[in-house]
Amino acid sequence: MAHRLYILLFLFQPLFLLSQNQTELQVNDSTINHLYNLNTNNGLTSQFSEEMIYKLQNQYSKHIENGDTLKAIQTLSRLGTIYSHHASYSKAYQQYWDALLLADEIKDLKTIAQSHEQIAWLYSFFERENEAISYFQSSLKIKKELLKQGEISRQSLKGNYYGLTTLFREANNASKSKAYLDSCFMIHYSGGENVSASEYLLVEQSYYQLSQNHTQQALQKMQAVEPWFLKNDPAYLVILYSFIGDAYQKLGINKKSEDYYKLSIKISESSKGHMNYIPRVHQKLSDLYLSMGDYKNAFKKLREAKLLNEQLFDSRSENNRPLFEISDEFRKEKEAQSQLIQEQRLSQLEQDDKIWFLQKMLFSGTMLFISIIVIFYIRHLNTKHQTEQKLAKTNQKLENNKNKELFELKNKELAISALQLIEKDELLKSLENSLTNTPNPPSELEVKKIFKSISHNNAQNWKQFEARFVSVNESFFKNLNAAYPKLTAGERKLCALLKLNFSSKDIAKLLGISTESVHTLRYRLRKKMELDREDNLFKHLERLG
């Protein structure tokens, strides 16, 4: 219940202004009279008088006659504010709903958001938490959309977050209350247009500190902002002094706690407003007297709190029963509009059903036909793709076989060439022997020329053989050099002849050495290649390329 007036003070304009700057308010009758006289002399209470209600009602009628819906909505909102100040919540509720109906008619999102927010406050007064949260959130959703469009400032969101802060505080949900309070501070310090005073947020922050048992810190903060309210919004002292009384009660300073509670009540009575907060203060005084052992006054204050609470907030009271009996005119109006639209469209829909059915059948047939074509086309593509894959594999296989056969053919040609070199070498050796052993040998100079020519031809023949071997077995020499970079030229020549599967005897003839020397070379080659005795040298070389 404590949040009811607290919320109203945030929504509504101050009841009266205090021009005198005071640092501390003493708890005595002269202070109360001084505040009351300021209020009366300034005539500011007239803004909540019956005369003002009558004036606003006339203005509302004129705005409706002139077709100025926006001003009519603003007038209804002001009327709702005055009725809320008088604790006539059923009348305030009706004004806000009427404002919402008009706002919905002209589709003005700003006034719709405002009406949702005001209805949320009313629900919160009666501790209808779910309904209050729902309307605060719906108002906030509309405002955020308006903020994206640049229609309102970020500061406009603070009222919703502030309402949710107080709502969750009264529900004793400190964590959620603190989260929304932090949002209020973030918006406040972000600056921009319509930046309101931060003192209200500081008081809320001090109350949170009080709930977390940081009593002295909370009390200091409340006393620090007290002069600002004395000057700018004395009506808020009803709330502030009640909180200060709570702080002194926690500190065990009962006399000061009692004084501030009483002062809160006197300020409320002198202004003839904000009576909705008084039952909570009487309850606090009752609890204080009970803790002091003053049972008589505790009972008296408890009875006063109960009577005032029933008078202001009980749904059975004459003042507030209509609030819970009132029908939801806005929803009824929306349902009536929806029903009218449905009736107007019913006949059209009946005709449209047949057209829709034909269109649906035509669409279904078209889609079926397209689906069949797509399926056949996809199957055709799959078949074509599979055929192309098979053909590519077959061509690849034929190409590999062709390359293999060509490779084997070239190696056979190399082998034949090597054998021809062997035969040629043998022929030249025989010729050499014949020239050497003939009865009439040629001169020594001629013999040397012949031998030199034979040696030169042998060297040339081997170079030609080696070049042809490398061109056919290019990868073999590349892999051989990579695996065994320390092989000599003679050892690489031996590897080439071994790869062609020449026997040791043929190799000996080609290299011009003995068969035993070939065996020795093979042994050294195996050792360099680090082959075991069971490893086949020919197969090992064949794996290299």
Secondary structure, DSSP 4 states (H G I P E B T S, - for coil): -THHHHHHHHHSPPS----S--S----SHHHHHHHHHHHHHHTGGGGGSHHHHHHHHHHHHHHHHTT-HHHHHHHHHHHHHHHHHTT-HHHHHHHHHHHHHHHHHHT-HHHHHHHHHHHHHHHHHTT-HHHHHHHHHHHHHHHHHHHHTTSS-GGGGHHHHHHHHHHHHHTT-HHHHHHHHHHHHHHHHT--SS---SHHHHHHHHHHHHHTT-HHHHHHHHHHHHHHHHHH-GGGHHHHHHHHHHHHHHTT-HHHHHHHHHHHHHHHHHHT--GGGHHHHHHHHHHHHHHHT-HHHHHHHHHHHHHHHHHHH-TTSTTTHHHHH---HHHHHHHHHHHHHHHHHHHHHHHHHHHHHHHHHHHHHHHHHHHHHHHHHHHHHHHHHHHHHHHHHHHHHHHHHHHHHHHHHHHHHHHHHHHHHHHHHHHHHHHHHHHHH-SSPPPHHHHHHHHHHHHHHHHHHHHHHHHHHHHHSHHHHHHHHHH-TT--HHHHHHHHHHHTT--HHHHHHHHTS-HHHHHHHHHHHHHHTT--TTS-HHHHHHHT-
